[in-house]
Amino acid sequence: MKSVKYILASKGNDVWSVSSRESVLDAIRLMSEKGIGALLVIDDNRLSGIVSERDYARKVILQGRSSENTPVEDIMSAKVISANPSQKVDECLELMTENRIRHLPVLDGEDIVGVLSIGDLVKAIIDEQQFTIKQLKNYIAS
């Protein structure tokens, strides 16, 4: 099973973030611009939370709040579930399933080294299964 480090090496280590004081509107604009569903919230060079489209839908839209006047800190998840580069894909999927999350920051100590989405993990599993199938076909054919 592949490790998080391997996935980040192939997908890249781009990390998009906002500060907790920025408006939710700015956060949603950045998510839209980058084609992503969540942003890390970083204050004073430290991870202080994560904000997602789900947070926006549930904590702004459904509560009739203003995206322009609501700071990210009012809707972000401050308890951040994270992975480390040596963890395996199945461990990360289990973490995401148990905690009902779709995005997983990757930390090496306190350093942010990437973010994985559930799609990244599913793709890694499918790629590995396709490789195994190909190897088995080659073995049978030889």
C-alpha positions as CSV (number, residue, x, y, z in Angstrom):
1,M,0.0,0.0,0.0
2,K,1.3,3.4,-1.0
3,S,2.3,6.0,1.6
4,V,1.1,9.6,1.8
5,K,4.7,10.7,0.9
6,Y,4.4,8.8,-2.5
7,I,1.0,10.4,-3.3
8,L,2.2,13.9,-2.5
9,A,5.3,13.3,-4.7
10,S,3.1,12.5,-7.7
11,K,0.3,15.0,-7.0
12,G,2.3,17.9,-5.7
13,N,2.5,19.8,-2.4
14,D,0.4,22.8,-3.2
15,V,-1.3,24.2,-0.1
16,W,-3.9,26.9,-0.4
17,S,-4.8,28.8,2.8
18,V,-6.5,31.8,4.3
19,S,-6.2,33.5,7.7
20,S,-9.0,33.2,10.2
21,R,-9.6,36.9,10.0
22,E,-10.3,36.9,6.2
23,S,-13.9,37.0,5.1
24,V,-15.7,33.8,4.1
25,L,-16.4,35.4,0.7
26,D,-12.6,35.7,0.1
27,A,-12.2,32.0,1.1
28,I,-14.9,30.8,-1.2
29,R,-13.5,32.9,-4.1
30,L,-10.1,31.3,-3.6
31,M,-11.6,27.8,-3.5
32,S,-13.5,28.5,-6.7
33,E,-10.4,30.0,-8.4
34,K,-8.2,27.0,-7.4
35,G,-11.0,24.4,-8.0
36,I,-10.7,22.9,-4.5
37,G,-13.2,22.2,-1.8
38,A,-11.3,23.2,1.3
39,L,-8.6,25.6,2.6
40,L,-6.2,25.4,5.5
41,V,-6.6,28.2,8.0
42,I,-3.1,29.5,8.9
43,D,-2.4,32.2,11.5
44,D,1.1,33.2,12.5
45,N,2.6,30.4,10.4
46,R,0.6,27.8,12.3
47,L,-2.3,25.6,11.3
48,S,-5.3,26.9,13.2
49,G,-8.1,25.2,11.3
50,I,-9.7,24.1,8.0
51,V,-12.6,25.6,6.2
52,S,-14.6,23.8,3.5
53,E,-17.5,24.3,1.1
54,R,-19.5,22.1,3.5
55,D,-18.8,24.6,6.3
56,Y,-19.9,27.4,4.1
57,A,-23.2,25.7,3.1
58,R,-24.1,24.7,6.7
59,K,-22.8,27.7,8.7
60,V,-23.3,30.6,6.4
61,I,-26.0,29.9,3.7
62,L,-28.3,27.9,5.9
63,Q,-28.0,30.3,8.8
64,G,-28.7,33.4,6.6
65,R,-25.3,35.0,7.3
66,S,-23.4,37.3,5.0
67,S,-20.3,35.8,3.3
68,E,-18.8,39.2,3.1
69,N,-19.2,40.1,6.8
70,T,-18.5,36.7,8.3
71,P,-14.9,35.9,9.2
72,V,-13.5,32.4,8.4
73,E,-12.9,31.8,12.2
74,D,-16.6,31.8,12.7
75,I,-17.2,28.8,10.5
76,M,-13.9,26.9,10.3
77,S,-13.2,23.6,12.0
78,A,-10.6,24.3,14.7
79,K,-10.0,20.6,15.5
80,V,-8.0,19.5,12.6
81,I,-7.5,15.8,11.8
82,S,-4.2,15.3,10.0
83,A,-1.9,12.6,8.6
84,N,1.9,12.3,8.4
85,P,3.9,11.5,5.3
86,S,4.7,7.9,6.4
87,Q,1.0,6.9,6.9
88,K,-0.5,4.5,4.4
89,V,-3.5,5.2,2.1
90,D,-5.8,2.8,4.0
91,E,-5.0,4.5,7.3
92,C,-5.9,7.9,5.9
93,L,-9.1,6.6,4.4
94,E,-10.0,5.1,7.8
95,L,-9.3,8.5,9.5
96,M,-11.4,10.3,6.9
97,T,-14.3,7.9,7.2
98,E,-14.3,7.8,11.0
99,N,-14.3,11.6,11.2
100,R,-16.6,12.2,8.2
101,I,-14.1,14.5,6.5
102,R,-13.0,14.9,2.9
103,H,-9.7,16.7,3.2
104,L,-6.7,15.7,5.2
105,P,-3.8,18.1,5.9
106,V,-0.4,16.3,5.9
107,L,2.0,17.4,8.7
108,D,5.6,16.6,9.2
109,G,6.0,17.6,12.8
110,E,4.4,21.1,12.7
111,D,5.3,21.7,9.0
112,I,2.5,21.5,6.5
113,V,3.7,19.4,3.6
114,G,0.4,19.0,1.7
115,V,-3.3,18.2,1.7
116,L,-5.0,15.1,0.5
117,S,-8.6,14.8,-0.7
118,I,-10.6,11.7,-0.6
119,G,-10.4,11.7,-4.4
120,D,-6.6,11.5,-4.1
121,L,-6.7,8.5,-1.9
122,V,-9.3,6.7,-4.1
123,K,-7.2,7.4,-7.2
124,A,-4.1,5.9,-5.4
125,I,-6.0,2.7,-4.6
126,I,-7.4,2.4,-8.1
127,D,-3.9,2.9,-9.6
128,E,-2.5,0.3,-7.3
129,Q,-5.2,-2.2,-8.1
130,Q,-4.8,-1.7,-11.9
131,F,-1.0,-2.3,-11.5
132,T,-1.7,-5.5,-9.6
133,I,-4.2,-6.7,-12.2
134,K,-1.7,-5.9,-15.0
135,Q,1.0,-7.9,-13.2
136,L,-1.3,-10.9,-12.7
137,K,-2.3,-10.8,-16.4
138,N,1.3,-10.8,-17.4
139,Y,2.1,-13.6,-15.0
140,I,-0.8,-15.8,-16.3
141,A,0.0,-15.0,-20.0
142,S,3.7,-16.0,-19.6
